[in-house]
Amino acid sequence: MASEQQPAVVTCTAPVNIAVIKYWGKRDEELILPINSSLSVTLHQQQLKTTTTATISKDFTEDRIWLNGREEDVGQPRIQACLQEIRRLARKRRSDGAEDALPPRLSYKVHVASVNNFPTAAGLASSAAGFACLACALARVYGVEGDLSEVARRGSGSACRSLYGGFVEWQMGQRADGADSIAQQVAPESHWPELRILVLVVSAEKKLTGSTAGMQTSVETSALLRFRAEALVPARMAEMARCIRERDFQAFGQLTMKDSNQFHATCLDTFPPISYLNDTSRRVIHLVHRFNAHHGCTKVAYSFDAGPNAVIFTLADTVPEFVAAVQHNFPPEPNGDKFLQGLPVEPALLSDELKAALGTDPTPGGIRYIIATQVGPGPQVLDDPGAHLLGPDGLPKPAS
Ligand code: DP6
């Protein structure tokens, strides 16, 4: 329950998530309600995370926000939607439980600072981690407990799935007010310890068509998207939950690839068409299928969001050989980035048979770097005051 004991400064971290059943299309633009349910894997924050500090004070004269060190317009509609939603919940959840007067802190202005440890807008779902983290930090500082799906979702739909660790579904819900459009954990991060995720960073450039605008055009023009949402996704959600429950990698991998491909097919079916994949993305798709064909089973699976980066799902014992295959087809070029980042990986020696199976058209420099990670937990609250991004004056601490 909200109380005057809530800390006036809070720092949280939140994870990136990658959907294996994709969200694409809204039935309500304002409330950010989706046309289908979706299911994602939460990535470990050791490799990819957003850190956000929120602090409130009666002395602040306006809400302010700094993203990656730069002050941004706090009037952006989605930031405003999150702020309004958290203040509404703070009043509502309090008045549900207590009859006493609202605490004065509810009227205090907030300062927020947020940083990512990965490139923004590179197709790595930075908005999901960012808005999940904003929702958590605001909730703590304003004393809101319970599910924060409605707050995170108003920032970015996929953000509600970053509120939990492990495997998470976002139920589309039926209600017009969105109260049943919430995220829920399907299985915790400890459920499938062998699962690994490799983010193949193709380009750190900003994407051409943002997902918000892209999916709006898809909803308006793509009959394939409507068919997908109505006729296919419900069964796919159930099947994906089964694959996860039973740790059935074969079926998990195949359905992950099919759903990614279908999402990109709806993008091409959009008018004017949208294409997020580039030549390197398509080469990765090819590589994965050849690698699997060589082994006679699904050892690795790809998924692509609204950008060219490939996200690879595989099991721990396949990582050394697959990373060697990636290095073989995309010989690293000096670009200032370490090629293998994240969890330590020792690439295997490729057999001549596998090399032959992969084909012989290497694309030097096609992949900038690989981030190796695993399934991880949901948002965390950092207790160490040294972690705060804002100083006692409510302004960003100088970067050390
Ligand atoms: C392709 O959540 O970024 O990554 O709700 O408009 O902010 P908005 O869109 P966003 O869309 C994510 C789309 C996706 C698929 C997914 O994560 O499910």
Residues whose N, C-alpha, C, O or C-beta is under 5 A from the ligand:
A	BS01	DP6	A19 I21 K22 Y23 S38 G155 S156 G157 S158 A159 S211 T212 D305 A306
